[in-house]
């Protein structure tokens, strides 16, 4: 009994050491065997043995040598970024996006296809065919694909395996099995705003408390506390689009009056010139109609970001389709936020997103990347 227990414990320790070494290489991107041994407080034989194993598995490689400090040049150890890849699929009311992501979270390939959402079987068959074609055309090896993360515009109920609510695509209690039947590889489903927020927080180093506000064709969001996604009691946290900002205001898709969604969705800006790009291009050259709509849009947006700041006392990242155009307006946005911030610091808490396209698909795909990193042993 004792020998068996000690043997199992020894095996666990070996797995833990290997995972620690791989995570260190992955996080630092460039390192040396000595640095690994020193910082992780491991013996050099342990480091050498695990590096050899990781090289044999194709997960790390030597990519050169550091400058000599008087003795033998230390080899540079780096992760093999394309050793594994993951797919991300973002489903919206009017289109689907597909991306291929490497182990470092880089988008290797992406495509966006106009495809209005339907609940009939042919839609899901076509969806599966699109993903298959994307894999084949991109030359990706199916053996190295970890899985397919799927971003959905609504509340994902993992326990009942359903898309519980989606006003964007007008479904309730829709079985996720309908997707799985036609999609290749293991699938993971996540709310679109949560997925985009996860991509953003990962880019920040998976730390801190932040609110992500998604300004797309519907408004949503995500709340992160110490780098962890806050789900709420019923997985419905971050539904900022359905917070009422105007009493007896415009009717929202959800049926309520005055929701933020009715005032700050991307559609509010798109309908002025036909597209967001045309709107912001026209705004840049001083189009009076766009300027008037923009001022009103910011008036409504300021109501929600000020409330979120008072509630959570943290940075607020503006993302989604609109967020992709806001970097050039950051100074204006922060100045506007500072006018109503009653605490020191002004409006510096307003941030713009790091990812200007396919953030939701990326966040969904990263589920499998992070899972792989955790399980290397």
Secondary structure, DSSP 8 states (H G I E B T S, - for coil): -HHHHHHHHHHHHHHHHHHHHHHHHHHHSSB-HHHHHHHHT--HHHHHHHHHHHHHTTSEEEEEE---SSSS--EEEEE-TTSSEEEEEEE-SSEEEEEEEETT--EEEEEEEE-----SHHHHHHHHHHHHHHHHHHT--GGGEEEEEEEESSEEETTTTEEEEETTTTEEEEETHHHHTTS-S-EEEEEHHHHHHHHHHHHTTS-S-EEEEEESSSEEEEEEETTEEE--TTS-TT-GGGSB-STT-SB-TTS-BSBTHHHHSHHHHHHHHSSHHHHHHHHHTT-HHHHHHHHHHHHHHHHHHHHHHHHH-SEEEEEHHHHTT-GGGHHHHHHHHHTT--STTTTTTEEE-S-SS-HHHHHHHHHHHHHHHHH--
